[in-house]
Amino acid sequence: MELRVLCASVVSIYKSKNERPYKIIANDGMQNTQDNIKLFGSLITASGIFCLAVALLLLINYWHIRQTKPLETEALKSLVQQFQADPESEALKKEIRSLDLLARKAFFTSRWQIKTGAFLLLFGAIAFATFLRIYHTMKARILEPLIDGVDSKITRMLSQRWILITGGLLLGSALVASFLTTDYLKIYEETGTIVQAPAEPAVKVAVVDAGEGKDKGYGLEVRGYDSVVTDALVTPAKAGASTPYSEGFRNNHPSFRGPWGQGISYHTGIPVDWDGPTGKNIKWKVALTKKGYNSPVIWGDKLFIAGADNESEVVYCFNRLDGKLLWEQAAKDIPGSPAVPPKVTADTGLSAPSVTTDGQHVYAIFATGDVLALDLEGKRIWAKNLGVPDNHYGHSSSLICWKDKVIIQFDTNKGGRLLALNSLTGEISWDTPRKSKISWSSPIMAEIDGKLQIITTSSPTVAGYDFDSGAQFWAIDCLSGEVGPSAAFADGLVYAANEYARLAAIKPGPTPQIVWESDEYLPEAASPAVSDGLLFIATSYGMFVCYDSKTGKKQWEKEYGQGFYGSPMIAEGKVYVMDRSGAMHIFKVDRTLTSLGDPVLGEKSVVTPAFADKAIYLKGEKSLFCIETIRQQKK
């Protein structure tokens, strides 16, 4: 309204100065034009008030967050002080966790409001400028100045100038309100007590000839003791499996979170005691040259892992028994691959998805959308580009394969897709569009009602798809936010969870139902694992929790100073979960909390372990470790 008055004043001054009145140009549509002028005048007023209101609210919200520090309230400080005086109080622990969760939920809600408000302000500014332009165009059609040599260009120039100024002020308000808001998540990132690792012990280190790996600086070393005795590999028991894997899949670790991605390993003799800084039970350790937050995958004596940087994308193959690099293969010369890698965040990177293998080929995908298949000797079989994923963190959904298909969950900002590629040729077997929003979770597989299904989690949907055709069997909306955890499956129930959403046990079928749900402890990245009627959840704020998988009743909980990004894995009646500091926490799969150890890696870690008989493979921030119980021979 003020802008309209100002423009009218300018025109009035111009008329007064020249002492010549304006004349009205008569035409048949005069009345209609005047009505339209009134309409757009009202629209200008309404959109201007809307923009001012939104800008004011954004600035107030910005000021409020700057002043109040939502993740550090006085009430929370008071509770923490009480807890320091009485650290054994379970009531205080619960109250602190509840208040902290409420504060974080309020913070994320505020962030959403700011983001939404910024877009509303932008659209409002565009509407305001458009209405103003139309208004003055119509005014110019019916008003003709009686001054020789002067036309309506001056009026239009003045109007455009004020449109630019107004638009600039509105956009500036949006930028100030939305982009200068403090990101308290970075300030209050979970931290723990930093313990300096002890100096390297004076133990004998047998340096193994790494061949090609040595020349490339992999820094391979094998730790051990004098007269080391190791046991022979044992074939896992064939009984007790509820899923009809082939023996090859049961006897290996072919995908992220093991066979079919379910978080279960069938290997035995897994160690529970090691120490990375001193070298205790560290069979070998390999320094990795390219970053990647993917987990190791194993078939036979071969271990596969991927890495990438701005220069190249690489798949590595190591001998899992001694750590020697067998081969490396770069993903290059792929038609459609971008010349410049996409922008990704540091905690996702260009190689977050784990590879997968069927014992014949190994398959990998990178944040560029490059997918390739290699044989177990490193020879390329096929490669293609699916298009660069539109993902503001970077693509991180791991691959999974079975029979003749490689399954890819390809959820981006532009929409979701679930694809099956022919494992021999790379051709698309089927491509199913999804209504889901972007996600970072990985698909799992399970046999449900006699049908092999692919189960996916995303916002807002948990769904099951036919492995052979890609047809959707069922779907239920129960999640929200940025979904990273994958699903779990056992005893006919699907388990899905996400932070700031909920944990749900779902009975799949034509009319899926939620059997039970909880919102007390929710994971941000770690996927749930379930075994023997117990469900395990690991949170990014350091809680590890056990539930009854049938009823949702909490059995026990354990709190740590570090959060969990790597997913829990179950092997031989034990559950393994590693926190971000690199400490592995091992429990008995039982309704009573029974800790079996907390061995440390000596490096930070955010990935999920892989297993073979009598060995566990862990990826730290810089190195890949093989851990195996090493016994000294009796003298």
C-alpha positions in Angstrom: 0.0 0.0 0.0 2.8 2.4 0.9 4.5 1.7 -2.5 1.3 2.5 -4.3 0.9 5.8 -2.5 4.6 6.7 -3.2 4.1 5.9 -6.9 1.0 8.1 -7.0 2.8 10.9 -5.3 5.6 10.8 -7.9 3.0 11.1 -10.7 1.2 13.9 -8.9 4.4 15.9 -8.5 5.2 15.4 -12.1 1.7 16.7 -13.1 1.9 19.6 -10.8 5.3 20.7 -12.1 4.1 20.8 -15.7 0.7 22.3 -14.8 -1.1 20.1 -17.3 -3.8 17.7 -16.3 -4.0 14.1 -17.5 -6.8 13.2 -19.8 -8.7 9.9 -19.8 -8.5 7.9 -23.0 -12.0 6.7 -23.8 -12.5 3.2 -25.0 -15.2 0.6 -24.8 -13.4 -1.5 -22.1 -13.0 1.5 -19.8 -15.2 0.1 -17.0 -13.6 -3.4 -17.2 -10.1 -1.9 -17.1 -11.0 0.2 -14.0 -12.4 -2.9 -12.3 -9.2 -4.8 -13.1 -7.2 -2.0 -11.7 -9.1 -2.1 -8.5 -8.7 -5.9 -8.3 -4.9 -5.8 -8.8 -4.7 -2.9 -6.4 -6.3 -5.2 -3.8 -3.9 -8.0 -4.7 -0.9 -5.7 -4.3 -2.1 -4.7 -0.9 -2.8 -8.3 0.2 0.5 -9.7 -1.2 2.4 -6.8 0.4 0.8 -7.4 3.8 1.5 -11.1 3.4 5.2 -10.5 2.6 5.6 -8.1 5.5 4.0 -10.5 7.9 6.1 -13.5 6.9 9.3 -11.5 6.9 8.5 -10.2 10.4 7.7 -13.7 11.7 11.0 -15.0 10.2 13.0 -12.2 11.8 11.3 -12.8 15.2 12.0 -16.5 14.9 15.6 -15.8 14.0 16.0 -13.5 16.9 14.3 -15.9 19.3 16.6 -18.8 18.3 19.7 -16.6 18.7 18.6 -15.6 22.2 17.3 -18.8 23.6 19.7 -21.5 22.3 17.0 -24.2 22.1 19.3 -27.2 22.7 20.7 -25.7 25.9 17.7 -24.7 28.1 17.9 -23.7 31.7 15.7 -26.6 32.7 18.0 -29.1 31.0 21.0 -27.5 32.6 19.3 -27.8 36.0 18.6 -31.4 35.4 22.1 -32.1 34.4 23.4 -30.5 37.5 21.1 -32.7 39.6 22.2 -35.7 37.7 25.9 -34.9 38.4 25.1 -34.9 42.1 23.0 -38.2 41.8 24.4 -40.1 38.7 22.5 -43.3 39.7 19.1 -41.8 39.5 17.1 -43.5 36.7 14.3 -41.0 37.1 16.6 -38.1 36.3 18.1 -40.0 33.3 14.6 -40.5 31.9 13.6 -36.9 32.6 16.8 -35.6 30.9 16.3 -37.7 27.9 12.6 -36.7 27.5 13.4 -33.0 27.9 16.3 -33.3 25.4 14.1 -35.1 22.9 11.4 -32.4 23.2 14.0 -29.6 22.8 15.4 -31.3 19.6 12.0 -31.9 18.2 11.2 -28.2 18.8 14.4 -27.1 17.2 13.8 -29.2 14.0 10.2 -27.9 13.9 11.6 -24.3 14.0 14.1 -25.1 11.3 11.3 -26.4 9.1 9.2 -23.3 9.8 12.1 -21.1 8.7 12.7 -23.0 5.5 9.0 -23.0 4.7 8.7 -19.3 5.5 11.6 -18.4 3.3 9.9 -20.1 0.3 6.6 -18.4 1.1 8.3 -15.0 1.3 10.0 -15.6 -2.0 6.8 -16.6 -3.7 5.0 -13.7 -2.1 7.6 -11.2 -3.3 7.3 -12.6 -6.9 3.5 -12.3 -6.7 3.8 -8.7 -5.3 6.1 -7.6 -8.1 3.9 -9.3 -10.7 0.7 -7.7 -9.5 2.4 -4.3 -9.3 3.7 -4.6 -12.8 0.3 -5.5 -14.2 -1.4 -2.7 -12.2 0.9 0.0 -13.7 0.6 -1.4 -17.2 -3.2 -1.1 -17.0 -2.9 2.4 -15.5 -0.7 3.4 -18.4 -3.3 2.3 -20.9 -6.0 4.6 -19.7 -3.8 7.6 -18.6 -2.1 9.6 -21.3 -0.1 12.7 -20.3 -0.8 15.9 -22.3 2.8 16.9 -22.3 4.5 17.0 -25.7 7.5 14.6 -25.9 6.7 12.8 -22.7 5.2 9.4 -22.5 4.6 6.8 -19.9 8.2 5.5 -19.9 9.1 7.7 -16.9 6.3 6.1 -14.9 7.3 2.6 -15.9 10.9 3.3 -15.0 10.0 4.6 -11.6 7.7 1.6 -11.0 10.4 -0.8 -12.1 12.9 0.8 -9.9 10.7 0.5 -6.8 9.8 -3.1 -7.8 13.5 -3.9 -7.8 14.1 -2.1 -4.5 11.1 -3.8 -2.9 12.0 -7.2 -4.2 15.6 -6.8 -3.0 14.4 -5.9 0.5 12.1 -8.8 0.6 14.7 -11.3 -0.6 17.2 -9.8 1.8 14.8 -10.4 4.7 14.4 -14.0 3.6 18.1 -14.5 3.4 18.7 -12.9 6.8 15.9 -14.9 8.4 16.6 -18.3 6.9 20.3 -18.6 6.1 21.8 -16.8 9.1 19.9 -19.0 11.6 22.5 -20.7 13.8 22.8 -24.4 13.2 23.0 -25.7 16.7 23.4 -29.3 15.6 27.0 -28.5 14.5 27.7 -26.7 17.8 26.2 -29.4 20.0 27.5 -32.3 18.0 27.8 -35.3 20.3 31.3 -35.5 21.9 32.9 -37.9 24.3 36.0 -37.9 26.5 39.0 -38.0 24.2 41.5 -40.6 25.3 44.9 -40.5 23.9 45.9 -43.8 22.4 48.9 -45.4 24.0 52.1 -45.5 22.0 52.6 -48.5 19.7 53.7 -51.5 21.8 57.1 -53.2 21.4 55.7 -56.2 19.6 57.1 -58.0 16.6 55.4 -56.9 13.4 55.6 -59.1 10.4 55.5 -57.0 7.3 53.8 -58.8 4.4 54.7 -58.2 0.8 51.7 -56.3 -0.4 52.7 -56.4 -4.0 50.8 -53.8 -6.0 49.3 -52.5 -2.8 52.7 -51.8 -1.2 53.7 -49.7 -4.2 50.5 -47.7 -4.0 51.0 -46.9 -0.3 48.4 -49.1 1.4 50.6 -49.4 4.4 49.9 -53.1 4.9 51.0 -54.7 8.1 50.2 -58.0 9.9 50.4 -58.1 13.7 51.0 -61.2 15.6 53.1 -62.9 18.2 55.8 -65.5 18.2 54.7 -69.0 17.3 51.1 -68.0 16.5 48.6 -70.8 16.1 45.3 -70.2 14.2 42.4 -72.5 13.9 41.1 -73.8 10.5 37.9 -72.3 9.1 34.7 -74.1 10.1 31.7 -74.4 7.9 28.7 -72.8 9.7 25.9 -74.9 11.0 23.1 -75.6 8.4 20.3 -75.7 10.9 18.3 -72.9 12.5 17.9 -70.6 9.5 14.4 -69.2 8.9 15.3 -67.8 5.5 15.9 -70.0 2.4 19.3 -68.7 1.4 21.6 -70.8 -0.8 24.5 -72.2 1.2 26.8 -69.7 -0.6 24.9 -66.8 0.8 24.7 -68.3 4.3 28.4 -69.1 4.3 29.5 -65.5 3.3 28.7 -61.9 4.0 27.5 -60.8 0.5 25.8 -57.5 1.2 25.6 -54.6 3.7 24.3 -56.2 6.9 24.9 -59.7 5.7 22.7 -62.1 3.7 19.7 -60.3 2.3 20.6 -57.3 4.4 18.8 -58.5 7.5 21.5 -57.8 10.1 22.2 -61.5 10.8 25.4 -63.5 10.4 25.6 -67.3 10.6 29.3 -67.5 11.3 30.8 -68.9 14.5 33.8 -68.2 16.7 33.5 -64.5 16.4 36.0 -62.7 18.8 34.8 -60.5 21.6 38.1 -59.2 22.8 40.6 -57.0 21.0 42.5 -53.7 21.3 43.5 -51.7 18.3 46.1 -49.4 20.0 48.1 -52.3 21.4 47.5 -54.7 18.6 45.8 -57.3 20.6 44.0 -59.8 18.3 44.5 -57.5 15.3 45.5 -60.1 12.7 46.1 -57.4 10.0 45.5 -53.8 9.3 45.5 -52.0 6.0 45.6 -48.2 5.5 43.0 -47.1 2.9 43.8 -44.3 0.4 40.3 -43.4 -0.7 37.5 -42.4 1.5 34.3 -44.3 1.7 31.7 -44.9 4.4 30.6 -48.3 3.0 31.0 -51.5 4.9 33.1 -54.6 3.9 31.6 -57.4 1.9 33.0 -60.9 1.8 32.8 -64.0 -0.5 35.2 -66.9 0.2 38.6 -65.5 0.9 38.0 -62.2 -0.9 36.9 -59.0 0.8 35.5 -56.2 -1.3 35.2 -52.5 -0.4 34.9 -49.2 -2.3 36.3 -45.7 -2.1 36.1 -42.5 -4.1 37.3 -38.9 -4.2 37.1 -36.1 -6.8 39.7 -37.9 -8.9 38.3 -41.4 -9.2 35.9 -44.1 -8.0 37.5 -47.5 -7.1 36.5 -51.0 -6.0 39.2 -52.9 -4.0 39.6 -56.6 -3.5 41.7 -57.8 -0.6 42.7 -61.3 0.5 40.7 -61.4 3.8 43.1 -63.9 5.3 46.3 -61.8 5.1 45.2 -58.4 4.0 47.0 -58.4 0.6 45.6 -56.2 -2.1 44.6 -58.6 -4.9 43.3 -55.9 -7.3 41.7 -52.5 -7.7 39.4 -51.4 -10.5 38.3 -47.8 -11.3 34.9 -46.9 -12.5 35.9 -44.9 -15.6 34.9 -44.3 -19.2 31.3 -44.8 -18.4 28.9 -43.2 -20.9 26.8 -40.5 -19.1 29.1 -40.2 -16.1 29.5 -36.6 -15.0 32.7 -34.8 -15.7 32.6 -33.2 -12.3 31.4 -35.2 -9.2 28.3 -33.9 -7.5 28.5 -31.9 -4.3 28.1 -34.1 -1.3 28.5 -33.6 2.4 31.7 -34.7 4.2 29.8 -37.3 6.3 28.4 -39.0 3.2 31.0 -38.6 0.6 31.1 -40.1 -2.9 31.2 -43.8 -1.8 28.7 -44.4 0.9 26.9 -47.4 -0.6 28.3 -50.8 0.2 29.0 -53.2 -2.8 27.3 -56.5 -3.1 28.4 -59.9 -4.6 26.7 -63.1 -5.7 29.9 -65.1 -5.8 30.3 -64.6 -9.6 30.4 -60.8 -9.8 30.8 -57.8 -7.5 28.5 -54.8 -8.1 29.2 -51.2 -7.0 27.4 -47.8 -7.2 28.7 -44.3 -6.5 27.3 -40.9 -5.8 27.7 -40.0 -9.5 25.1 -42.6 -10.4 27.8 -44.9 -11.9 27.1 -48.6 -11.5 29.5 -51.3 -12.6 29.9 -55.1 -12.4 33.3 -56.8 -12.1 34.2 -60.5 -11.9 36.0 -61.7 -8.9 39.3 -61.2 -10.6 38.6 -57.5 -11.2 37.6 -57.6 -14.9 34.8 -55.3 -15.9 31.7 -57.1 -17.1 29.5 -54.0 -17.6 29.0 -50.4 -16.5 26.4 -47.8 -16.9 25.3 -44.4 -15.4 21.8 -44.0 -14.0 22.0 -40.2 -13.9 23.4 -38.2 -11.1 21.2 -38.6 -8.0 19.6 -35.4 -6.9 20.6 -35.7 -3.3 21.7 -32.9 -1.0 23.8 -35.2 1.2 25.0 -37.7 -1.4 23.7 -41.1 -2.5 24.1 -43.8 0.2 21.6 -46.7 -0.5 23.6 -49.9 -0.7 23.1 -52.6 -3.3 21.7 -56.0 -2.8 21.6 -58.9 -5.3 20.0 -62.4 -5.6 19.8 -64.8 -8.5 20.0 -62.8 -11.7 19.1 -59.3 -10.4 20.9 -56.4 -8.7 18.5 -54.3 -6.7 18.9 -50.5 -6.5 16.9 -48.1 -4.3 17.2 -44.8 -6.1 15.2 -42.3 -4.0 16.1 -38.7 -4.9 14.6 -35.2 -4.6 13.1 -35.7 -8.0 11.2 -38.8 -6.9 11.7 -42.4 -6.0 12.6 -45.5 -8.1 13.3 -49.1 -7.3 15.2 -50.8 -10.1 16.4 -54.3 -10.9 19.3 -54.7 -13.2 20.2 -57.9 -15.0 23.4 -59.1 -13.2 24.9 -60.4 -16.4 24.3 -57.5 -18.8 23.3 -54.4 -16.7 20.1 -54.0 -18.6 17.0 -52.9 -16.7 14.8 -55.9 -15.8 12.2 -53.7 -14.2 11.9 -50.1 -13.0 9.2 -49.3 -10.5 8.3 -45.6 -9.7 7.7 -44.8 -6.1 5.7 -42.0 -4.5 8.2 -41.7 -1.7 10.4 -38.8 -1.0 14.2 -38.8 -1.0 15.8 -41.4 1.4 19.2 -42.8 2.3 18.2 -46.3 3.4 19.0 -49.6 1.8 16.6 -52.3 0.6 16.4 -55.7 2.4 14.9 -58.9 1.2 12.6 -61.4 3.0 10.3 -64.3 2.2 6.8 -63.3 3.2 3.8 -65.6 2.6 5.8 -67.7 0.2 6.9 -64.7 -2.0 10.4 -63.2 -2.1 9.9 -59.5 -1.4 12.1 -56.4 -1.4 11.3 -54.1 1.6 12.1 -50.4 1.5 11.9 -47.6 4.0 11.4 -43.9 3.0 9.4 -40.9 4.0 6.6 -41.6 4.6 6.3 -45.2 3.3 7.4 -48.7 4.2 6.6 -51.0 1.3 7.2 -54.5 0.0 7.8 -55.3 -3.7 7.8 -58.5 -5.7 11.4 -59.5 -6.5 10.5 -61.0 -9.9 8.4 -58.2 -11.3 8.9 -55.1 -9.1 5.1 -54.9 -8.4 4.2 -53.3 -5.1 2.6 -55.9 -2.8 1.8 -53.6 0.1 2.6 -50.2 1.6 1.9 -48.3 4.8 2.7 -44.7 5.7 4.4 -44.5 9.2 7.7 -42.6 8.8 8.7 -39.0 8.3 11.8 -36.9 8.0 15.1 -37.9 6.3 15.0 -41.7 6.5 18.4 -43.4 6.8 17.7 -46.7 8.7 16.8 -49.8 6.7 14.1 -52.2 7.8 14.4 -55.5 9.7 12.3 -58.6 9.4 11.6 -61.6 11.6 8.7 -63.9 12.4 6.4 -62.3 10.0 6.9 -58.7 11.1 8.7 -55.8 9.4 10.4 -53.3 11.7 11.0 -49.7 10.6 12.1 -46.6 12.5 13.5 -43.1 12.0 14.5 -40.3 14.4 11.7 -37.7 15.0 9.2 -40.2 13.6 8.5 -43.5 15.3 9.4 -47.2 15.6 6.8 -49.4 14.1 6.3 -53.2 14.0 4.3 -53.9 10.8 2.3 -56.9 9.8 2.7 -56.9 6.0 -0.1 -58.0 3.6 -2.8 -56.6 1.4 -4.0 -54.5 4.3 -0.8 -53.9 6.4 -1.3 -53.1 10.0 0.9 -51.6 12.8 1.1 -54.2 15.6 2.9 -51.9 18.0 4.8 -48.6 17.9 7.0 -46.5 20.1 8.6 -43.1 20.0 10.9 -43.2 23.0 14.2 -44.3 21.3 14.7 -43.8 17.6 17.7 -44.2 15.3 19.0 -41.6 12.9 21.2 -43.8 10.8 21.6 -47.3 12.4 19.2 -49.9 11.2 17.4 -52.2 13.6 18.3 -55.8 14.1 16.0 -58.6 15.4 16.7 -62.2 16.7 15.1 -64.7 19.1 12.1 -62.5 19.8 14.3 -59.4 20.6 14.6 -56.1 18.7 17.7 -53.9 19.1 17.8 -50.2 18.4 20.9 -47.9 18.4 20.5 -44.2 18.4 22.7 -41.3 17.4 22.6 -39.9 20.9 24.2 -42.9 22.5 21.3 -45.2 23.6 21.3 -48.9 22.8 17.9 -50.5 23.6 16.4 -54.0 23.6 12.7 -54.5 23.0 10.4 -57.6 22.9 9.9 -57.8 19.2 6.3 -59.1 19.5 4.9 -56.6 22.0 7.3 -53.6 22.0 7.9 -53.9 25.7 11.3 -52.5 26.6 13.6 -55.2 28.1 16.7 -53.1 28.9 18.7 -50.1 27.8 22.3 -48.9 28.0 23.6 -45.4 27.5 27.0 -44.4 26.1 28.8 -41.1 25.7 29.1 -41.6 21.9 26.3 -42.1 19.4 25.8 -44.9 16.9 25.8 -44.6 13.1 26.9 -48.2 12.3 24.1 -50.8 12.5 23.9 -53.6 15.1 24.8 -57.1 13.8 23.8 -60.4 15.4 26.1 -63.4 15.2 26.3 -66.6 17.3 23.8 -65.4 20.0 25.6 -62.0 20.4 24.8 -58.6 19.2 27.7 -56.3 18.1 27.3 -52.5 17.8 30.1 -50.0 17.3 29.8 -46.4 18.4 31.3 -43.5 16.5 34.5 -43.5 18.6 35.4 -47.0 17.4 34.3 -48.8 20.6 32.5 -52.1 19.9 29.8 -53.0 22.5 28.9 -56.6 22.6 25.9 -58.1 24.4 24.3 -61.5 24.8 21.0 -61.7 22.8 18.9 -62.0 26.0 16.1 -60.3 27.8 18.6 -59.5 30.6 21.3 -57.0 29.9 24.5 -59.1 29.7 27.6 -57.2 28.5 30.3 -59.4 26.9 32.9 -56.7 26.3 33.7 -53.2 24.9 36.8 -53.6 22.8 38.2 -50.6 21.0 39.4 -50.1 17.5 41.7 -47.1 18.0 40.0 -45.1 15.2 36.6 -43.5 14.8 34.1 -45.5 12.8 30.6 -45.1 11.5 30.2 -48.3 9.5 28.8 -51.7 10.1 31.0 -54.8 10.7 31.3 -57.8 8.4 31.9 -61.4 9.6 33.6 -64.6 8.6 34.2 -67.7 10.6 36.4 -66.8 13.6 36.9 -63.3 12.3 35.3 -59.8 12.2 36.2 -57.1 9.7 35.9 -53.5 10.8 36.5 -50.3 8.8 37.8 -47.3 10.7 38.3 -43.7 9.7 41.6 -44.5 8.0 42.1 -48.3 8.1 40.6 -51.7 7.4 41.0 -54.2 10.3 40.8 -58.0 10.5 40.2 -59.2 14.1 40.8 -62.8 15.0 41.5 -64.4 18.4 45.3 -65.0 18.4 46.5 -67.6 20.9 50.2 -68.1 21.8 51.5 -71.6 21.5 52.4 -73.2 24.8 56.1 -73.5 25.3 
